[in-house]
Amino acid sequence: MEKMMKICHLLFTTAAVIAAGLPAVANAGTATGTLEVKVIIQAGCTVNFAGNANAQNAVLDFGTRSHLAGDKAGGADAQTDATSSGAIRVRCTKGQKYSIGLGNGKNYDTTSNSRRMSNNAAAGPEFINYALYKDSARTLPWGDTNDSDKYVSSTDDASVEDHTYAIYGRIPQKDLPTAGLYTDTVAINVTY
């Protein structure tokens, strides 16, 4: 029995030595490769609106009024600012030139060349004229990109993530309109 224990001990010891040498044999070589990491930055711009980066629509709200007289220039003024849902935010690739144009709106009157809000009344719509401007003094009309003197143009210098542009609106004085909600939809076009 003692002899049998010595043989078993010898077998276990031999097996342990062989097993200890196997990992060294299994890792005898190394293969290498490379991983290419890349990105293509395409020239371009995005537009969204201050206060809500995911918003698809801006809002210029003239508020609730009982008349359209008594404000600056005899009408009603409104504006967006950097924190409202109406300010336009543009982000472009560094060095990208771009321009921002505002369309004429759905209710544009070609006879008077005026943007108009409509109450969409079933008996026949009533309209309130309004204008959009690039400046708080409301002296620089904001038009579309087909009218080169009436749009905002810039180059992204990448010094800030977004460039924010306020929109200034004015309703000229008007006789008392019919009560109701008056709206219009204006396209915002960023061209780069």
C-alpha positions in Angstrom: 0.0 0.0 0.0 2.9 2.3 0.7 4.3 1.5 -2.7 1.0 2.4 -4.2 0.9 5.7 -2.5 4.4 6.6 -3.7 3.3 5.7 -7.3 0.2 7.9 -7.0 2.2 10.7 -5.5 4.7 10.5 -8.3 1.9 10.5 -10.9 0.3 13.6 -9.3 3.6 15.4 -9.1 4.4 14.7 -12.7 0.9 15.7 -13.9 1.2 19.0 -11.9 4.6 19.8 -13.5 3.3 19.1 -17.0 0.1 21.2 -16.3 2.2 24.1 -15.0 4.2 24.2 -18.3 1.2 24.1 -20.6 0.2 27.8 -20.4 3.7 28.8 -21.4 3.4 26.6 -24.4 -0.1 28.0 -25.3 1.1 31.6 -25.2 4.3 31.1 -27.1 3.4 33.7 -29.8 1.7 37.1 -30.3 -0.3 38.5 -33.2 -0.9 42.2 -33.5 -3.1 44.5 -35.6 -4.3 48.1 -35.6 -7.5 49.9 -35.1 -8.2 53.0 -37.2 -10.3 55.6 -35.5 -11.8 58.4 -37.7 -14.5 60.9 -38.1 -15.5 63.1 -41.1 -16.6 66.6 -40.1 -19.0 67.8 -42.9 -19.6 71.5 -43.4 -23.0 72.4 -42.2 -25.3 74.1 -39.8 -28.2 73.3 -37.4 -30.9 75.5 -36.2 -33.0 75.3 -33.0 -34.6 77.7 -30.6 -33.5 79.2 -27.3 -35.2 77.7 -24.3 -35.8 74.4 -26.0 -33.1 72.8 -28.1 -35.5 70.2 -29.4 -38.3 72.7 -30.5 -39.3 72.7 -34.1 -41.1 76.0 -34.0 -40.3 79.4 -32.6 -42.9 81.7 -31.1 -43.1 85.5 -31.4 -46.0 86.4 -29.1 -47.6 89.9 -29.2 -49.6 88.9 -26.2 -53.3 89.5 -25.4 -54.6 93.0 -26.3 -57.9 94.8 -26.5 -56.6 97.2 -29.2 -53.6 97.9 -31.4 -52.9 101.5 -30.5 -50.7 103.2 -28.0 -47.4 101.3 -28.2 -44.3 102.5 -30.0 -45.0 103.9 -33.5 -48.7 103.7 -32.7 -48.9 99.9 -32.9 -47.8 96.9 -30.9 -44.2 95.6 -30.5 -42.9 92.1 -29.5 -39.5 90.4 -29.5 -37.8 87.2 -28.7 -34.7 87.1 -26.5 -31.9 84.7 -25.7 -34.0 82.7 -23.2 -37.4 82.6 -24.9 -38.7 80.0 -27.2 -38.5 82.3 -30.2 -34.8 83.3 -30.5 -33.1 81.5 -33.3 -29.9 79.5 -32.4 -27.5 78.5 -35.1 -24.5 76.2 -34.8 -22.2 75.6 -37.7 -18.9 74.0 -38.4 -15.9 76.3 -37.6 -15.4 78.8 -40.4 -18.7 78.1 -42.1 -20.4 81.1 -43.6 -24.2 81.2 -43.3 -27.2 83.4 -43.6 -30.6 83.4 -41.9 -33.7 84.4 -43.9 -37.3 84.7 -42.7 -39.9 83.8 -45.3 -43.0 86.0 -46.1 -45.5 83.8 -44.2 -48.6 81.9 -45.2 -50.8 85.0 -45.4 -48.4 87.3 -47.3 -50.2 90.1 -49.2 -48.4 90.7 -52.5 -50.4 93.8 -53.2 -49.1 95.7 -50.1 -46.0 93.5 -49.7 -47.0 92.8 -46.1 -46.8 89.9 -43.8 -50.2 89.2 -42.2 -51.7 87.2 -39.4 -55.1 85.8 -40.1 -58.0 84.8 -37.7 -59.1 82.1 -40.2 -62.7 83.0 -39.7 -65.2 80.8 -41.5 -67.2 83.8 -42.7 -64.0 85.2 -44.3 -60.7 85.8 -42.7 -59.6 89.1 -41.3 -56.0 90.1 -41.3 -53.6 92.1 -39.2 -50.3 93.3 -40.8 -47.0 92.9 -39.1 -43.3 93.2 -39.8 -40.2 91.4 -38.6 -36.9 93.2 -37.9 -33.2 92.3 -37.1 -32.8 95.2 -34.7 -34.5 96.4 -31.5 -35.1 99.9 -33.1 -37.1 98.1 -35.8 -35.3 99.9 -38.6 -33.8 96.9 -40.4 -36.4 94.6 -41.9 -35.7 90.9 -41.8 -36.5 89.2 -45.1 -35.6 86.0 -46.9 -32.3 85.0 -48.4 -33.3 86.1 -51.8 -33.3 89.7 -50.7 -29.6 90.2 -49.7 -30.1 93.5 -47.8 -32.7 91.9 -45.5 -31.1 88.8 -44.0 -28.6 88.1 -41.3 -25.2 86.8 -42.5 -22.2 85.6 -40.4 -19.3 83.2 -40.2 -19.1 80.7 -37.4 -15.9 81.4 -35.5 -16.5 78.5 -33.0 -15.9 80.8 -30.1 -19.3 79.9 -28.8 -21.4 76.8 -29.4 -24.5 78.6 -30.6 -25.1 82.0 -32.1 -28.4 83.4 -30.9 -30.5 85.9 -32.9 -33.6 87.7 -31.5 -36.5 88.5 -33.8 -38.2 91.9 -33.3 -41.8 92.3 -34.5 -44.2 95.2 -34.9 -47.9 95.5 -35.7 -48.7 98.9 -37.1 -51.7 100.8 -35.6 -54.9 99.4 -36.8 -58.6 100.0 -36.3 -60.1 97.7 -33.7 -59.9 94.2 -35.2 -62.5 91.5 -34.5 -61.7 89.5 -31.3 -60.0 86.2 -31.8 -56.6 84.5 -32.3 -54.6 85.8 -35.3 -51.7 83.7 -36.5 -49.2 83.2 -39.3 -46.4 80.8 -40.0 -43.0 82.0 -41.3 -40.3 79.7 -42.6 -36.8 80.2 -41.1 -34.1 79.3 -43.6 -30.5 78.9 -42.7 -28.4 78.8 -45.9 -24.7 77.7 -45.8 
